Amino acid sequence: MAATLKGRGTREDVAEFLEQKRVVIVGLSRSPKSYSRLVLNHLRKRSYDVSGVNRDGVEIPDTTCFTSIASVPHPLDAVLLLLPPEASEAAARECLDAGAVRIWVRGKDGTVCTSESLAQDCTARNVTLMDGYCPLMFLDGSGFPHNLHAAVARWFHLGPVESAR
């Protein structure tokens, strides 16, 4: 049996997500100091092909951005939702409807942002849904405070906190 997150997903799900070379970040901010841009930069340093979705049509240097999930022309093998919790459910459903294969909803400390109904719909469509943890906890070299969060979670057995990459 796979180790389960306090939220949703397994260590294997994390590893499989991070094996994808193309990631779409939904909720990519125009602000260079935002959390979403921090994640973008960490993924780029690791040679990921990252594009973004922002309904306001932001322009970010060296990044292809779309105004909707449905307008992304390439397969949605790995979609990372970096949205406020109240917007995560609807965006995850859009990803599901657009044919996403893996959906990761960023959360904190195992807090789940999506419903059990969505999780069941994902399972029925063979879509991996992860919900509840910061992706930077799983990237080697992410630095403080992400490495501290990963260590605390590992010490208290809160989830799949071993580096998957």
Secondary structure as UniProt FT lines:
FT   HELIX           11..19
FT   STRAND          22..26
FT   TURN            32..33
FT   HELIX           35..45
FT   TURN            46..47
FT   STRAND          49..53
FT   TURN            55..56
FT   TURN            61..62
FT   STRAND          65..66
FT   TURN            70..71
FT   STRAND          79..81
FT   HELIX           85..97
FT   TURN            98..99
FT   STRAND          102..105
FT   TURN            109..110
FT   HELIX           116..124
FT   TURN            125..126
FT   STRAND          128..131
FT   HELIX           135..138
FT   TURN            140..141
FT   TURN            144..145
FT   HELIX           146..155
FT   TURN            156..157
//
